[in-house]
Each structure stands twice: as C-alpha cells, then as structure tokens.
Amino acid sequence: QLKLVESGGGLVQPGGSLRLSCKASGFTLDHYAVGWFRQAPGKEPEGVSCISSSGESINYEASVKDRFIISRDNAPNTVYLQMNNLILEDTGMYYCAVDTFCEDDLHYMMERTSDSWGRGTQVTVSS
C-alpha cells in the first residue's frame, strides 16, 4: 500500500520549534518532489514549502521563509520540515504530498495534490 504519514506535530509556545516528518511507505520517495501544506481552522489551505526529488530546488511560502527549513533524507524515505520561531499563525493541520516537481507557486502544487493528502499532523502554537 502506497502512503505518506505525517508526524511530529504538537503544542508549542510562540518562539518554539517543531520538526515534522513525512514518511513514505510502499514506494521510494526519492523519485518525487514533496510538498508541505497546512490548513488553519476556518481558513483556506495553503502551501508551506516544497523540495524537488534531488533536493536542489526548494521553495517556501513567504511567511515561513527564514523560519522553516525543508529537507529530505532518502535513507529513511522521509522529508522533514523544521519549524523554528513559531508564531500563532502557524497553527493548523499540516499535510505532505508528492508531486513530479517542486512548484514555484505552491498554490498550483496544492491544487494538484490535495486529493492525496493523508491524516496530517496538528501543530498548535499557543501561549
């Protein structure tokens, strides 16, 4: 069975950090670009970041640039999202998905992949 499983979410205070993991099973993740997406309560989903299959192309949504770092480790078939200096607006359910390439405009990547999102992992930033 082909699937992606997100993990690593939790409750953190503003300024804190979390590292999310997106682990693939049933297929080799290094053939694909991977995107992270999130949806806050009552808001539309949005793209957060993506990384190409080689790791050479990386994009971030403007509000997370300089705070989040996406990386991949093909040995455990996993893509990570290191989230630093978290703010209240980062609260939401985070999802990962695979695609053929890392899109400059994450909105288009989100549209292509949204049907394949899994259960996600909840990130709550609160004081």
C-alpha positions in Angstrom: 0.0 0.0 0.0 1.4 3.4 -1.0 1.1 6.0 1.6 2.6 9.1 3.3 2.4 9.5 7.1 2.9 12.9 8.7 4.1 13.1 12.3 5.9 15.4 14.7 3.2 17.9 15.4 2.2 19.1 18.9 1.6 22.0 21.2 4.3 24.6 21.4 4.7 28.1 22.7 5.4 31.1 20.4 9.0 31.1 19.6 9.3 27.4 19.9 10.3 24.7 17.4 8.9 21.5 16.0 10.2 19.1 13.4 7.6 17.5 11.2 8.3 14.2 9.3 6.7 12.9 6.2 7.5 9.2 5.8 6.7 7.2 2.7 5.9 3.5 2.7 5.2 1.3 -0.3 7.2 3.4 -2.7 10.6 5.2 -3.0 10.2 8.8 -2.0 13.4 10.0 -3.7 11.8 9.8 -7.2 9.4 12.6 -6.2 9.1 16.2 -5.2 7.4 16.6 -1.8 5.3 19.5 -0.6 4.1 20.5 2.8 0.7 22.2 3.1 -1.4 23.4 6.0 -4.9 24.4 6.9 -5.8 26.6 9.8 -9.2 26.4 11.4 -11.7 28.4 9.3 -9.2 29.2 6.6 -8.3 28.0 3.2 -5.4 25.6 2.9 -2.1 27.0 1.7 1.2 25.7 0.5 4.1 25.9 3.0 7.1 24.5 1.3 8.3 22.0 -1.3 11.5 20.3 -2.2 12.5 18.7 -5.5 13.4 15.0 -5.8 17.1 15.9 -5.9 16.8 18.4 -3.1 18.3 21.1 -5.3 15.1 23.1 -5.7 13.3 24.4 -2.6 10.5 26.9 -2.2 8.8 28.5 0.8 5.7 30.4 1.4 6.7 34.0 2.2 5.5 33.9 5.8 7.7 30.9 6.7 10.8 31.7 4.8 13.8 32.2 7.1 11.9 30.3 9.8 11.2 26.9 8.3 13.7 24.5 6.7 12.6 21.6 4.4 15.0 18.7 3.9 15.0 15.2 2.8 16.8 12.0 3.8 16.2 9.3 1.3 17.7 6.7 3.5 14.7 6.6 5.8 12.4 7.6 2.9 11.5 10.8 4.8 11.1 14.5 4.2 11.3 16.9 7.2 10.0 20.3 7.9 12.0 22.0 10.7 9.8 24.8 12.0 11.6 27.5 14.1 10.4 30.6 15.8 6.8 29.5 15.6 4.1 32.1 15.7 0.3 31.8 16.4 -0.5 32.0 12.7 1.4 28.7 12.1 -1.3 26.8 13.9 -3.0 24.3 11.7 -3.1 20.8 10.3 -0.1 20.1 8.3 -0.1 17.6 5.3 2.6 16.4 2.9 2.1 15.1 -0.6 4.3 14.0 -3.6 4.4 15.6 -7.0 6.5 15.5 -10.1 8.3 18.7 -9.4 8.6 21.5 -6.8 6.3 24.3 -8.0 7.4 27.9 -7.7 3.8 28.7 -6.9 2.8 26.4 -4.1 -0.8 27.1 -4.8 -0.7 25.1 -8.0 1.1 22.3 -6.3 -1.5 22.2 -3.6 -4.3 22.1 -6.2 -2.7 19.1 -7.9 -2.1 17.1 -4.7 -4.9 18.0 -2.3 -6.9 14.8 -3.1 -3.9 12.7 -1.9 -3.4 14.3 1.5 -3.4 12.0 4.4 -4.5 12.5 8.0 -1.9 15.2 8.7 -0.3 16.2 11.9 -1.7 19.0 14.1 0.5 22.0 15.1 -0.8 24.3 17.7 1.1 27.4 18.7 -0.3 28.9 21.9 0.9 30.7 25.0 
